[in-house]
Amino acid sequence: AASRRRKQLSQQSDGDRDLQEHRQRIQALSEETAQSLKRNVYQNYRQFIETAREISYLESEMYQLSHILTEQKGIMEAVTQALLLQADRDDPALGARRAAADPFLPLSAKEAAASEEGRQRTLTTLLEKVEGCRDLLPESPGKYLVYNGDLVEYDADHMAQIQRVHAFLMNDCLLVATALPNRRGAYRYDALYPLDGLAVVNVKDNPPMKDMFKLLMFPESRIFQAENAKIKKEWLEVLEETKRNRALSEKRRLEQEALPRPAPTPPESTNPFEEDEDDEEEEPSAEEEVVDLSLEWIQELPEDLDVCIAQRDFEGAVDLLDKLNEYLGDKPVSQPVKELRAKVDERVRQLTDVLVFELSPDRSLRGGPRATRRAVSQLIRLGQSTKACELFLKNRAAAVQTAIRQLRIEGATLLYIHKLCHVFFTSLLETAREFETDFAGNNGCYSAFVVWARSSMKMFVDAFSKQVFDSKESLSTAAECVKVAKEHCKQLSEIGLDLTFIIHALLVKDIKGALQSYKDIIIEATKHRNSEEMWRRMNLMTPEALGKLREEMKSCGVGNFDQYTGDDCWVNLSYTVVAFTKQTMAFLEEALKLYFPELHMVLLESLVEIILVAVQHVDYSLRCEQDPEKKAFIRQNASFLYETVLPVVEKRFEEGVGKPAKQLQDLRNASRLMRVNPESTTSVV
């Protein structure tokens, strides 16, 4: 069909131009179709993501509803059993008739005691088959076996089978044991989990992984697979029911302990002074307030904290703790309160460990400083501002270091320094603002931030110096890089943080080395030119070259250069003196960009050494030259050097530094002696 269509188009077309137009039209339609397909795929992909997110929300809500319904069912069954047991105690005859009519009703007290004794014997028999649990699981009158069975444990990350285990569920804990390979029916102790800190989560079937459930025990979790769906359902139901029964029994125990107990009658005493003392001691006990711990939210507080920690609802957990502290704030500390505090403190430690892990550098460092605000704020609410400050700063230090390492080293040093300064100082500024937001009421933490900023600045200077100074860049490039770093550093003044003195202190050693190295290069170049000096005038050959030299000297600060130019393109100065002037002024301009007070003497001594090389050469040539014409030319170069170049250097140094240099003044005054007595054989230096 396609070949016939092409043949028809060829027959209908008049020539190559029509075929080209058809081809362009088809290509345009093809591109338009491709763009339309891309847009449709993108829209469908976005809708798919939104649908998946909604499905996830609905699934979590269904799990919550299922959990709530299961709890309500268990509460109703427990209330019904409690009412029936109370009725049996009040009317034994009615209980006997009900038992005869329905054999599945709760047992009587005697039968219940016999049943409990049998369950304890069963527990003892089974635990004899588990090695290593006798000392870890002491016998107690109220402990009995509720349920047990074989399970298969899977890895939570890779869903790979780990081992076969046998689980023993007791009324207050869960024992997990592994099967011994060569002894059938014998097991070895693996783990013991109290029901108070245990959470059960149903795992949705995803063939071939099915009939699984997860046990959450902070900070770990384990996944087990039952033999079939029926056994899995039994495990889930019996675990939830046992946890509820445990919570109810604990609640009743706390209620009984909270009831006021009658004080024992003291024995009669014949001492008349003890009566007054007893009266004084009885008054505060009579006024002692009984703390009501039977409230529903207090009884469910430990489990609610476990749920909040498991669901990463840190704010909810801290809100519960604040509510409890407010309730117990003015209450006396009794034994039930101490026990409740012990349970809550254990949850607080778990919550703190989770928050600490959230701030650890091992976690993802993306998201900037704001990503840590949630964990930091909750640690501060828990009264651990110092730990929150330390972890926050460690997290940000790791983030800054990672950002610097990920920078690609460009061929141009200045381009890399621009990127480095932008990344570092932007991160430092964002960290400072976030720190000010999170720790606004904790003034004691600001000193820690200043110490952290100094250490971060040292890390930045290490990367900066390695790229700028260790690679032996030119002084002009180093000056531009330092200027960029100083400009970025001034941005921190927006938040009242001035780190300029720190960057100066960290860079002073490298800048000193760069100045001395460049000084040595200028001195060697000047000595090399001096050794080849012929004391001849410069011929620039073209007016353009002469104009260019005028502009260069003008940029160096030499405004009267025209008086040293001759006819045509001649300059009445030596090439050595002109080259020395340009090189010295360039060195001074670049050094002033790097200047700060700690470098004052280094820069001044370097200038004096450079100038002395030229002064000594002119002095020596003037004393040794015998030709009168050359001697006059040398004297003219000396006049340019002493009366033009040295004042320009002195003036520019004073403008850049802010104060005059006595050493340069002394050097210029000493040169005046040589001009007064040029025939002297005494050296200026």
PEQUIJO-V372065 format. One record per residue. N is the residue number from 1. RES is the residue in three letters. PHI is phi in whole degrees, 0 to 359 (none if undefined). BURIAL is 1 if it has 24 or more other ideal C-beta (glycine too) atoms within 12 Angstrom, else 0. D_FIRST is the distance of its C-alpha to the first C-alpha in Angstrom with 1 decimal. Layout:
<<N/RES/PHI/BURIAL/D_FIRST> <N/RES/PHI/BURIAL/D_FIRST>>
This chain:
<<1/ALA/none/0/0.0> <2/ALA/296/0/3.8> <3/SER/293/0/5.5> <4/ARG/296/0/5.1> <5/ARG/297/0/6.2> <6/ARG/296/0/8.7> <7/LYS/295/0/9.8> <8/GLN/298/0/10.6> <9/LEU/299/0/12.4> <10/SER/295/0/14.2> <11/GLN/292/0/15.3> <12/GLN/284/0/16.5> <13/SER/278/0/18.4> <14/ASP/278/0/21.9> <15/GLY/187/0/22.4> <16/ASP/295/0/22.3> <17/ARG/296/0/23.8> <18/ASP/296/0/20.9> <19/LEU/296/0/18.4> <20/GLN/297/0/20.9> <21/GLU/296/0/21.1> <22/HIS/299/0/17.4> <23/ARG/297/0/17.5> <24/GLN/296/0/20.7> <25/ARG/296/0/19.4> <26/ILE/294/0/16.4> <27/GLN/296/0/19.1> <28/ALA/297/0/21.4> <29/LEU/296/0/19.1> <30/SER/296/0/18.4> <31/GLU/294/0/22.2> <32/GLU/296/0/23.0> <33/THR/295/0/20.8> <34/ALA/296/0/22.5> <35/GLN/297/0/25.9> <36/SER/297/0/25.2> <37/LEU/297/0/24.3> <38/LYS/299/0/27.5> <39/ARG/297/0/29.6> <40/ASN/295/0/28.4> <41/VAL/297/0/29.1> <42/TYR/296/0/32.5> <43/GLN/297/0/33.4> <44/ASN/296/0/32.5> <45/TYR/295/0/34.4> <46/ARG/297/0/37.4> <47/GLN/297/0/37.3> <48/PHE/296/0/37.2> <49/ILE/296/0/40.2> <50/GLU/296/0/42.1> <51/THR/296/0/41.3> <52/ALA/298/0/42.5> <53/ARG/295/0/45.6> <54/GLU/296/0/46.4> <55/ILE/298/0/45.9> <56/SER/298/0/48.3> <57/TYR/298/0/50.8> <58/LEU/297/0/50.6> <59/GLU/297/0/51.0> <60/SER/296/0/54.1> <61/GLU/294/0/55.6> <62/MET/296/0/55.0> <63/TYR/298/0/56.9> <64/GLN/296/0/59.7> <65/LEU/298/0/59.9> <66/SER/299/0/60.0> <67/HIS/297/1/62.7> <68/ILE/295/0/64.8> <69/LEU/296/0/64.5> <70/THR/296/1/65.7> <71/GLU/296/1/68.6> <72/GLN/297/0/69.6> <73/LYS/297/0/69.5> <74/GLY/297/1/71.7> <75/ILE/296/0/74.2> <76/MET/296/0/74.5> <77/GLU/295/0/75.2> <78/ALA/295/1/77.7> <79/VAL/296/0/79.5> <80/THR/298/0/79.6> <81/GLN/295/0/81.1> <82/ALA/296/0/83.6> <83/LEU/295/0/84.7> <84/LEU/293/1/85.1> <85/LEU/296/0/87.1> <86/GLN/295/0/89.4> <87/ALA/294/0/89.9> <88/ASP/295/1/90.8> <89/ARG/293/0/93.4> <90/ASP/290/0/94.9> <91/ASP/224/0/95.1> <92/PRO/298/0/95.0> <93/ALA/296/0/95.4> <94/LEU/297/0/92.3> <95/GLY/295/1/90.4> <96/ALA/295/0/91.6> <97/ARG/297/0/90.6> <98/ARG/291/0/87.1> <99/ALA/293/0/86.7> <100/ALA/292/0/87.7> <101/ALA/285/0/85.2> <102/ASP/225/0/82.3> <103/PRO/288/0/82.4> <104/PHE/265/0/79.6> <105/LEU/286/0/81.6> <106/PRO/303/1/82.9> <107/LEU/287/0/85.8> <108/SER/288/0/89.3> <109/ALA/297/0/91.0> <110/LYS/293/0/92.6> <111/GLU/295/0/89.5> <112/ALA/298/0/87.5> <113/ALA/296/0/90.0> <114/ALA/295/0/89.8> <115/SER/295/0/86.0> <116/GLU/297/0/86.0> <117/GLU/297/0/88.5> <118/GLY/293/0/86.2> <119/ARG/293/1/83.2> <120/GLN/294/1/85.3> <121/ARG/296/0/86.3> <122/THR/298/0/82.6> <123/LEU/299/1/81.8> <124/THR/298/1/84.6> <125/THR/295/0/83.5> <126/LEU/290/1/79.9> <127/LEU/290/1/80.8> <128/GLU/295/0/83.0> <129/LYS/274/1/79.8> <130/VAL/253/1/78.5> <131/GLU/283/0/80.0> <132/GLY/85/0/81.0> <133/CYS/248/1/80.9> <134/ARG/295/0/84.6> <135/ASP/283/0/85.8> <136/LEU/280/0/82.8> <137/LEU/232/1/83.0> <138/PRO/293/0/86.7> <139/GLU/288/0/87.7> <140/SER/222/0/88.5> <141/PRO/300/0/89.6> <142/GLY/269/0/86.7> <143/LYS/267/1/83.9> <144/TYR/209/1/82.1> <145/LEU/273/1/78.8> <146/VAL/258/1/76.2> <147/TYR/200/1/73.1> <148/ASN/204/1/71.8> <149/GLY/176/1/68.9> <150/ASP/276/1/66.6> <151/LEU/221/1/63.7> <152/VAL/242/1/61.2> <153/GLU/268/1/61.0> <154/TYR/239/1/57.7> <155/ASP/288/0/57.3> <156/ALA/288/0/56.5> <157/ASP/269/0/54.2> <158/HIS/254/0/52.2> <159/MET/54/0/52.7> <160/ALA/258/0/54.0> <161/GLN/293/0/56.8> <162/ILE/257/0/60.2> <163/GLN/196/1/62.9> <164/ARG/263/1/64.2> <165/VAL/229/1/67.0> <166/HIS/234/1/69.4> <167/ALA/255/1/70.1> <168/PHE/246/1/73.5> <169/LEU/263/1/73.6> <170/MET/254/1/77.1> <171/ASN/290/1/78.3> <172/ASP/227/1/78.4> <173/CYS/200/1/76.1> <174/LEU/235/1/73.3> <175/LEU/254/1/73.9> <176/VAL/246/1/71.1> <177/ALA/230/1/72.1> <178/THR/259/1/70.2> <179/ALA/285/1/70.6> <180/LEU/282/0/72.8> <181/PRO/294/0/71.0> <182/ASN/255/0/73.9> <183/ARG/230/0/75.7> <184/ARG/286/0/74.1> <185/GLY/82/0/74.9> <186/ALA/249/0/76.2> <187/TYR/225/1/74.8> <188/ARG/241/0/75.3> <189/TYR/301/1/75.6> <190/ASP/240/1/72.6> <191/ALA/200/1/72.9> <192/LEU/225/1/74.8> <193/TYR/236/1/73.5> <194/PRO/294/1/75.6> <195/LEU/292/1/74.0> <196/ASP/297/1/75.0> <197/GLY/253/1/72.5> <198/LEU/249/1/69.7> <199/ALA/237/1/66.5> <200/VAL/249/1/64.1> <201/VAL/232/1/60.4> <202/ASN/284/1/57.9> <203/VAL/255/1/54.8> <204/LYS/295/0/51.5> <205/ASP/295/0/50.0> <206/ASN/218/0/47.0> <207/PRO/313/0/46.2> <208/PRO/278/0/47.5> <209/MET/275/0/50.1> <210/LYS/213/0/51.9> <211/ASP/59/1/55.4> <212/MET/246/1/56.5> <213/PHE/214/1/58.9> <214/LYS/244/1/60.2> <215/LEU/250/1/63.9> <216/LEU/257/1/64.6> <217/MET/227/1/67.9> <218/PHE/305/1/68.1> <219/PRO/261/0/67.2> <220/GLU/242/0/65.2> <221/SER/214/0/62.9> <222/ARG/225/1/62.2> <223/ILE/246/1/59.5> <224/PHE/236/1/60.5> <225/GLN/241/1/58.6> <226/ALA/275/1/60.3> <227/GLU/291/0/59.9> <228/ASN/206/0/58.0> <229/ALA/294/0/57.3> <230/LYS/294/0/60.7> <231/ILE/293/1/62.7> <232/LYS/300/1/60.8> <233/LYS/298/0/61.6> <234/GLU/297/1/65.3> <235/TRP/299/1/65.5> <236/LEU/299/1/64.1> <237/GLU/292/1/66.4> <238/VAL/289/1/69.6> <239/LEU/295/1/69.1> <240/GLU/297/1/68.8> <241/GLU/294/1/71.7> <242/THR/295/1/73.9> <243/LYS/297/1/73.2> <244/ARG/295/1/74.2> <245/ASN/298/1/77.4> <246/ARG/297/1/78.3> <247/ALA/295/1/77.9> <248/LEU/294/1/79.9> <249/SER/295/0/82.7> <250/GLU/294/1/82.8> <251/LYS/296/1/83.0> <252/ARG/295/0/85.9> <253/ARG/296/0/87.7> <254/LEU/294/1/87.4> <255/GLU/296/0/88.7> <256/GLN/293/0/91.7> <257/GLU/290/0/92.5> <258/ALA/284/1/92.2> <259/LEU/292/0/94.9> <260/PRO/292/0/98.4> <261/ARG/260/0/100.7> <262/PRO/295/0/104.4> <263/ALA/289/0/106.5> <264/PRO/295/0/108.8> <265/THR/286/0/112.5> <266/PRO/287/0/114.4> <267/PRO/294/0/117.7> <268/GLU/293/0/120.9> <269/SER/231/0/122.6> <270/THR/269/0/126.2> <271/ASN/280/0/125.2> <272/PRO/288/0/125.7> <273/PHE/278/0/123.5> <274/GLU/289/0/120.4> <275/GLU/296/0/120.2> <276/ASP/294/0/119.6> <277/GLU/295/0/116.9> <278/ASP/296/0/115.1> <279/ASP/296/0/115.1> <280/GLU/291/0/113.6> <281/GLU/284/0/110.8> <282/GLU/283/0/110.0> <283/GLU/295/0/109.2> <284/PRO/293/0/106.0> <285/SER/292/0/104.7> <286/ALA/288/0/105.3> <287/GLU/271/0/103.4> <288/GLU/297/0/100.5> <289/GLU/273/0/97.2> <290/VAL/271/0/95.0> <291/VAL/278/1/91.3> <292/ASP/274/0/88.9> <293/LEU/255/1/86.1> <294/SER/271/0/85.0> <295/LEU/297/0/82.5> <296/GLU/298/0/79.0> <297/TRP/290/0/77.3> <298/ILE/287/1/79.9> <299/GLN/297/1/79.4> <300/GLU/268/1/75.7> <301/LEU/299/1/75.8> <302/PRO/301/1/75.4> <303/GLU/292/1/72.3> <304/ASP/297/1/70.9> <305/LEU/295/1/71.4> <306/ASP/299/1/69.5> <307/VAL/295/1/66.6> <308/CYS/299/1/66.5> <309/ILE/293/1/66.6> <310/ALA/295/1/63.9> <311/GLN/272/0/61.6> <312/ARG/62/0/62.5> <313/ASP/269/0/64.2> <314/PHE/294/1/66.8> <315/GLU/297/0/68.0> <316/GLY/298/0/68.6> <317/ALA/296/1/70.6> <318/VAL/291/1/72.8> <319/ASP/298/0/73.3> <320/LEU/297/1/74.6> <321/LEU/295/1/77.0> <322/ASP/296/0/78.2> <323/LYS/296/0/78.8> <324/LEU/294/1/80.8> <325/ASN/297/0/82.9> <326/GLU/292/0/83.7> <327/TYR/291/0/84.8> <328/LEU/267/1/87.0> <329/GLY/301/0/88.2> <330/ASP/252/0/91.7> <331/LYS/267/0/92.0> <332/PRO/291/0/94.4> <333/VAL/268/0/93.0> <334/SER/257/0/93.6> <335/GLN/296/0/92.5> <336/PRO/300/1/89.5> <337/VAL/295/1/88.4> <338/LYS/298/0/88.7> <339/GLU/295/0/86.5> <340/LEU/297/1/83.9> <341/ARG/299/1/84.1> <342/ALA/297/0/83.6> <343/LYS/295/1/80.4> <344/VAL/293/1/79.1> <345/ASP/298/0/80.0> <346/GLU/296/0/77.9> <347/ARG/293/1/74.9> <348/VAL/297/1/75.7> <349/ARG/297/0/75.7> <350/GLN/297/1/72.2> <351/LEU/297/1/70.9> <352/THR/296/1/72.4> <353/ASP/299/1/70.8> <354/VAL/295/1/67.4> <355/LEU/295/1/67.9> <356/VAL/297/1/69.2> <357/PHE/295/0/66.0> <358/GLU/299/1/63.9> <359/LEU/265/1/65.7> <360/SER/289/0/65.7> <361/PRO/296/0/63.9> <362/ASP/292/0/61.9> <363/ARG/288/0/59.9> <364/SER/297/0/57.0> <365/LEU/263/1/58.4> <366/ARG/282/0/55.6> <367/GLY/101/0/56.3> <368/GLY/75/0/59.3> <369/PRO/297/1/62.9> <370/ARG/295/0/62.0> <371/ALA/295/0/60.3> <372/THR/266/1/63.8> <373/ARG/299/1/65.5> <374/ARG/298/1/65.1> <375/ALA/292/1/66.8> <376/VAL/296/1/69.4> <377/SER/296/1/70.4> <378/GLN/287/1/70.9> <379/LEU/296/1/73.0> <380/ILE/295/1/75.1> <381/ARG/295/1/75.6> <382/LEU/280/1/76.7> <383/GLY/83/0/79.4> <384/GLN/240/1/77.9> <385/SER/295/1/77.5> <386/THR/297/0/78.6> <387/LYS/294/1/76.0> <388/ALA/298/1/73.3> <389/CYS/297/1/74.2> <390/GLU/298/1/74.3> <391/LEU/291/1/70.9> <392/PHE/299/1/69.3> <393/LEU/290/1/70.5> <394/LYS/296/1/69.5> <395/ASN/298/1/66.0> <396/ARG/289/1/65.7> <397/ALA/297/1/67.2> <398/ALA/295/1/64.5> <399/ALA/295/1/61.8> <400/VAL/295/1/63.2> <401/GLN/297/1/63.6> <402/THR/296/0/60.0> <403/ALA/297/1/58.7> <404/ILE/292/1/60.7> <405/ARG/294/0/59.5> <406/GLN/280/0/55.9> <407/LEU/292/1/56.4> <408/ARG/278/0/54.7> <409/ILE/284/0/57.2> <410/GLU/278/0/56.1> <411/GLY/293/0/57.2> <412/ALA/273/0/59.2> <413/THR/296/1/62.1> <414/LEU/297/1/62.6> <415/LEU/296/0/59.0> <416/TYR/295/1/59.5> <417/ILE/294/1/62.9> <418/HIS/301/1/61.3> <419/LYS/294/1/58.9> <420/LEU/299/1/61.6> <421/CYS/295/1/64.0> <422/HIS/297/0/61.4> <423/VAL/295/1/60.4> <424/PHE/290/1/64.0> <425/PHE/288/1/65.8> <426/THR/294/1/63.1> <427/SER/297/1/63.4> <428/LEU/295/1/67.2> <429/LEU/293/1/67.2> <430/GLU/296/1/64.9> <431/THR/297/1/67.0> <432/ALA/297/1/70.2> <433/ARG/294/1/69.0> <434/GLU/293/1/67.8> <435/PHE/297/1/71.1> <436/GLU/295/0/73.0> <437/THR/287/0/71.1> <438/ASP/286/1/71.4> <439/PHE/247/1/75.0> <440/ALA/299/0/76.5> <441/GLY/264/0/79.5> <442/ASN/239/1/80.2> <443/ASN/294/0/82.0> <444/GLY/292/0/83.0> <445/CYS/275/1/79.4> <446/TYR/292/1/79.1> <447/SER/296/0/81.2> <448/ALA/296/1/78.6> <449/PHE/293/1/75.9> <450/VAL/296/0/77.8> <451/VAL/298/0/78.3> <452/TRP/296/1/74.6> <453/ALA/299/1/73.8> <454/ARG/295/1/76.1> <455/SER/294/1/74.5> <456/SER/294/1/71.0> <457/MET/297/1/72.2> <458/LYS/296/1/73.5> <459/MET/297/1/70.0> <460/PHE/296/1/68.5> <461/VAL/295/1/71.1> <462/ASP/300/0/70.5> <463/ALA/294/1/66.9> <464/PHE/296/1/67.8> <465/SER/294/1/70.6> <466/LYS/298/0/68.5> <467/GLN/275/1/65.9> <468/VAL/265/1/68.3> <469/PHE/266/1/71.6> <470/ASP/291/0/70.9> <471/SER/272/0/68.2> <472/LYS/59/0/71.0> <473/GLU/288/1/69.2> <474/SER/294/0/71.1> <475/LEU/295/1/73.7> <476/SER/294/0/71.7> <477/THR/295/1/68.6> <478/ALA/297/1/70.9> <479/ALA/296/1/72.5> <480/GLU/296/1/69.2> <481/CYS/295/1/68.1> <482/VAL/295/1/71.5> <483/LYS/298/1/71.3> <484/VAL/298/1/67.9> <485/ALA/297/1/69.3> <486/LYS/295/1/72.3> <487/GLU/296/0/70.3> <488/HIS/293/1/68.1> <489/CYS/295/1/71.3> <490/LYS/292/0/72.8> <491/GLN/297/1/70.0> <492/LEU/291/1/71.8> <493/SER/294/0/74.7> <494/GLU/299/0/72.7> <495/ILE/252/0/73.6> <496/GLY/79/0/77.1> <497/LEU/245/1/76.4> <498/ASP/246/0/77.6> <499/LEU/249/1/76.7> <500/THR/299/0/77.4> <501/PHE/295/0/80.6> <502/ILE/290/1/78.7> <503/ILE/293/1/76.1> <504/HIS/296/1/79.0> <505/ALA/296/0/80.9> <506/LEU/280/1/77.9> <507/LEU/264/1/77.0> <508/VAL/299/1/80.5> <509/LYS/295/0/80.7> <510/ASP/292/1/77.4> <511/ILE/291/1/78.2> <512/LYS/302/1/81.7> <513/GLY/298/1/80.2> <514/ALA/293/1/77.7> <515/LEU/297/1/80.5> <516/GLN/293/1/82.8> <517/SER/294/0/80.1> <518/TYR/290/1/79.2> <519/LYS/299/1/83.0> <520/ASP/297/0/83.5> <521/ILE/295/0/80.6> <522/ILE/296/1/82.3> <523/ILE/296/1/85.7> <524/GLU/295/0/84.5> <525/ALA/294/1/82.6> <526/THR/294/1/85.8> <527/LYS/297/0/88.0> <528/HIS/295/0/85.8> <529/ARG/293/1/85.9> <530/ASN/298/1/89.7> <531/SER/292/0/90.2> <532/GLU/253/0/88.6> <533/GLU/293/1/90.3> <534/MET/248/0/91.8> <535/TRP/52/1/92.8> <536/ARG/236/0/91.1> <537/ARG/288/1/89.6> <538/MET/273/1/85.9> <539/ASN/245/0/84.2> <540/LEU/274/0/80.7> <541/MET/73/0/80.0> <542/THR/232/0/77.9> <543/PRO/297/0/78.5> <544/GLU/297/0/75.2> <545/ALA/295/0/76.3> <546/LEU/293/1/79.6> <547/GLY/296/0/77.9> <548/LYS/297/0/75.7> <549/LEU/294/1/78.9> <550/ARG/301/1/80.6> <551/GLU/297/0/77.7> <552/GLU/295/0/77.8> <553/MET/291/1/81.5> <554/LYS/296/0/81.3> <555/SER/294/0/78.7> <556/CYS/279/1/81.3> <557/GLY/101/1/83.9> <558/VAL/271/1/85.9> <559/GLY/272/0/86.5> <560/ASN/256/0/89.2> <561/PHE/290/1/87.3> <562/ASP/297/0/87.8> <563/GLN/289/0/91.5> <564/TYR/257/1/90.5> <565/THR/262/1/88.4> <566/GLY/250/0/89.9> <567/ASP/290/0/89.2> <568/ASP/53/0/85.8> <569/CYS/245/0/83.7> <570/TRP/269/0/86.6> <571/VAL/236/1/87.3> <572/ASN/277/1/90.8> <573/LEU/221/1/89.8> <574/SER/282/1/89.0> <575/TYR/302/1/85.4> <576/THR/296/1/86.6> <577/VAL/291/1/88.0> <578/VAL/295/1/84.9> <579/ALA/296/1/82.5> <580/PHE/297/1/84.8> <581/THR/298/1/84.8> <582/LYS/296/1/81.0> <583/GLN/291/1/80.5> <584/THR/293/1/83.3> <585/MET/293/1/82.0> <586/ALA/295/1/78.5> <587/PHE/299/1/79.8> <588/LEU/295/1/81.9> <589/GLU/296/1/78.9> <590/GLU/291/1/76.7> <591/ALA/293/1/79.5> <592/LEU/293/1/80.3> <593/LYS/293/1/76.7> <594/LEU/270/1/77.5> <595/TYR/290/1/81.0> <596/PHE/209/1/82.6> <597/PRO/309/0/86.3> <598/GLU/294/0/86.1> <599/LEU/259/1/85.1> <600/HIS/301/1/87.9> <601/MET/292/0/90.2> <602/VAL/297/1/87.4> <603/LEU/295/1/86.0> <604/LEU/295/1/89.5> <605/GLU/295/0/90.7> <606/SER/295/1/87.6> <607/LEU/298/1/88.1> <608/VAL/298/1/91.8> <609/GLU/296/1/91.0> <610/ILE/295/1/88.4> <611/ILE/293/1/90.9> <612/LEU/298/1/93.8> <613/VAL/298/1/91.9> <614/ALA/289/1/91.8> <615/VAL/298/1/95.3> <616/GLN/296/1/96.9> <617/HIS/294/1/95.2> <618/VAL/295/1/96.4> <619/ASP/298/1/99.8> <620/TYR/295/1/100.1> <621/SER/295/1/98.9> <622/LEU/293/1/101.3> <623/ARG/279/0/104.2> <624/CYS/262/0/103.4> <625/GLU/286/1/102.3> <626/GLN/255/0/105.1> <627/ASP/288/0/103.5> <628/PRO/299/0/104.5> <629/GLU/293/0/101.4> <630/LYS/293/0/99.1> <631/LYS/295/0/101.3> <632/ALA/293/0/100.9> <633/PHE/293/1/97.1> <634/ILE/296/1/97.2> <635/ARG/295/1/99.4> <636/GLN/293/1/96.8> <637/ASN/295/1/94.0> <638/ALA/295/1/96.3> <639/SER/298/1/97.0> <640/PHE/297/1/93.2> <641/LEU/291/1/92.8> <642/TYR/279/1/95.8> <643/GLU/267/0/95.8> <644/THR/244/1/92.1> <645/VAL/290/1/89.9> <646/LEU/298/1/92.2> <647/PRO/298/1/92.7> <648/VAL/296/1/88.9> <649/VAL/298/1/88.3> <650/GLU/296/1/91.0> <651/LYS/295/1/89.8> <652/ARG/294/1/86.2> <653/PHE/296/1/87.2> <654/GLU/294/0/89.4> <655/GLU/293/0/86.5> <656/GLY/285/1/84.0> <657/VAL/266/1/86.5> <658/GLY/101/0/88.7> <659/LYS/207/0/92.0> <660/PRO/289/0/93.8> <661/ALA/251/1/94.0> <662/LYS/295/0/97.7> <663/GLN/297/1/96.7> <664/LEU/291/1/95.0> <665/GLN/297/0/98.0> <666/ASP/298/0/100.3> <667/LEU/294/1/98.3> <668/ARG/290/1/98.4> <669/ASN/294/0/102.2> <670/ALA/296/1/102.8> <671/SER/292/1/101.1> <672/ARG/295/0/103.6> <673/LEU/298/0/106.4> <674/MET/291/1/104.8> <675/ARG/288/1/104.3> <676/VAL/292/0/108.0> <677/ASN/234/0/109.2> <678/PRO/293/1/106.5> <679/GLU/275/0/109.0> <680/SER/292/0/109.6> <681/THR/267/0/108.8> <682/THR/271/0/108.2> <683/SER/286/0/104.6> <684/VAL/294/1/103.2> <685/VAL/277/0/101.8>>
